[in-house]
Amino acid sequence: DRAPLEDSTIFAPSWQFVCHVSDLPASGTAVRYDCGGRSGVVLRTKAGGLQGFRNVCRHRDARLVEGDAHTGLAFCIDGRLRCPYHGWTYDEAGALVSIPAGQHFDEFDADAHSLHPLHVAEWHGLVFAAFQTPRQAVEQVLDAVAGTWPDLTSMRRVIEPRTTHCAADWKLACEHTLDIAHVDIARPALKPRLFAPLVFELSDGDALRATAAVATGALGDTWSSRMCRPLLRDRQSSPARAEYDYDWPNLLLQLAPDGQYILQVLPGATGHSTLRELRYAAPDSSREMRLLRYTHQRVRRQAFAADVRLLARLQQGIGMLGADESGPIATGEVGLRWFVEHCRARLSARATSTRRLRG
C-alpha cells in the first residue's frame, strides 16, 4: 500500500535532490532517480545544460534508464534514450526521433509522443528535479537559509551513495531527524557524539536552518570520536560547528568542515521508507583530511545504525496505538513542530480542494 495523497500533494511538486554536478561530467551522462512511485532521469546535454524527463517510454510505459544499482548513473550514447522494450528512441530534448522498422501506426503523431519533461534546477552544484511545478524556485527555498554557504561545485563524491531500508514511515524518519529531545535519552552522553543537538532558527518557508557545535568529549568515547573532534576544530578558525539545511519535505543537508553530507528520506510502502546517504567534499588528499573523513564516517555509521533500529521500534509502537493517539510536541522542538505543521497544511489544503471539487 502507498499513500496516493502524499505522493501527489507532497512529493510530486517538491524539489528532490538528484545528484551533484560532478556526477554528470560530460554530454550523455545521466542519472536515474525514483521518488513517490515515480521515476525520472536527468541528462547532461551536448551544450552542457541539464534536461530531465519522466523515466518512462511513451509507447508501452517501459522504464527507459536503469542506471547503476547504487548510484543510478548511466550513459546515453549520442545523448539518446532508447527504450529496451520496443526500441523507441528519444533525443536529448525528449523528442521521439526513431521507431524500429516494422512498427506501423495509423495517423501517428510523433510530436504527441515526446517524453514528459521534468523541472530541473541547479543550486551551488547540487542538482534538483520536480515532477510537477514546485511552489517556489529552488533558489528561493535554499537561499533563504543557506545563502551564505560557499559554492559546492568543486566538490566530488567521496563515498558511494548508500540506500538503507527503514521499517518506518517516511514522515516518522523525517521527524526523527528533526527531533532533539531524544538525543540525550536515546543517545546518552556515554555514547560517542561529534556534534551537540541541533539549534534551529524559526522559519515560515520550505527550508529550515540549524547549527550544531562540535560536542565535548564524554566517558565512553571511541577512538574514532576522540580523533575526529580535534580534527574538526582544526579545520575552522571560528568555533567549530556544522551547518544544516532541512528542505521540505525529505532532505537534510549538512555542511561540516570535512564536506557535505546529504540524507534523503524516500517514501516506500506504508510503514516503510528508504534512507539515501551521499557525501561530497572538495579535493584534499592530505593525511589530516583523510583521517578526519575516515573517523567521521565511522562515528556516523554507528549512529545511523542505531537510528534505523530506533525508528523500527517507533513504527511498531505507532502500529499498536495509531498516529492519532501520539502525545504533545514540546515547545522547544522547533524543527519537529515546523515539519508537522507543513504536513498538516499541505494535506489539509488538498483535502479541502478535493471536497470542493466533489461538491
C-alpha positions, 0 to 999 in steps of 0.5 A, a space after each residue: 500500500 502507498 499513500 496516493 495523497 502524499 505522493 501527489 500533494 507532497 512529493 510530486 511538486 517538491 524539489 528532490 535532490 538528484 545528484 551533484 554536478 560532478 556526477 554528470 561530467 560530460 554530454 550523455 551522462 545521466 542519472 536515474 532517480 525514483 521518488 513517490 512511485 515515480 521515476 525520472 532521469 536527468 541528462 547532461 546535454 551536448 551544450 552542457 545544460 541539464 534536461 530531465 524527463 519522466 523515466 518512462 517510454 511513451 509507447 508501452 510505459 517501459 522504464 527507459 534508464 536503469 542506471 547503476 544499482 547504487 548510484 543510478 548513473 548511466 550513459 546515453 550514447 549520442 545523448 539518446 534514450 532508447 527504450 529496451 522494450 520496443 526500441 523507441 528512441 528519444 533525443 536529448 530534448 525528449 523528442 521521439 526521433 526513431 521507431 524500429 522498422 516494422 512498427 506501423 501506426 495509423 495517423 501517428 503523431 510523433 510530436 504527441 509522443 515526446 517524453 514528459 519533461 521534468 523541472 530541473 534546477 541547479 543550486 551551488 552544484 547540487 542538482 534538483 528535479 520536480 515532477 510537477 511545478 514546485 511552489 517556489 524556485 529552488 533558489 528561493 527555498 535554499 537561499 533563504 537559509 543557506 545563502 551564505 554557504 560557499 559554492 559546492 561545485 568543486 566538490 566530488 563524491 567521496 563515498 558511494 551513495 548508500 540506500 538503507 531500508 527503514 521499517 518506518 514511515 517516511 514522515 516518522 524518519 523525517 521527524 526523527 531527524 528533526 527531533 532533539 529531545 531524544 538525543 540525550 535519552 536515546 543517545 546518552 552522553 556515554 555514547 560517542 557524539 561529534 556534534 551537540 543537538 541541533 539549534 534551529 532558527 524559526 522559519 515560515 518557508 520550505 527550508 529550515 536552518 540549524 547549527 550544531 557545535 562540535 560536542 565535548 568529549 564524554 566517558 565512553 568515547 571511541 577512538 574514532 570520536 576522540 580523533 575526529 573532534 580535534 580534527 574538526 576544530 582544526 579545520 575552522 578558525 571560528 568555533 567549530 560547528 556544522 551547518 544544516 539545511 532541512 528542505 521540505 519535505 525529505 532532505 537534510 543537508 549538512 555542511 561540516 568542515 570535512 564536506 557535505 553530507 546529504 540524507 534523503 528520506 524516500 517514501 516506500 510502502 506504508 510503514 516503510 521508507 528508504 534512507 539515501 546517504 551521499 557525501 561530497 567534499 572538495 579535493 584534499 588528499 592530505 593525511 589530516 583530511 583523510 583521517 578526519 573523513 575516515 573517523 567521521 564516517 565511522 562515528 556516523 555509521 554507528 549512529 545511523 545504525 542505531 537510528 534505523 533500529 530506533 525508528 523500527 521500534 517507533 513504527 511498531 509502537 505507532 502500529 499498536 496505538 495509531 498516529 492519532 493517539 501520539 502525545 504533545 510536541 514540546 515547545 522547544 522542538 522547533 524543527 519537529 513542530 515546523 515539519 508537522 505543521 507543513 504536513 498538516 497544511 499541505 494535506 489539509 489544503 488538498 483535502 479541502 480542494 478535493 471536497 470542493 471539487 466533489 461538491 
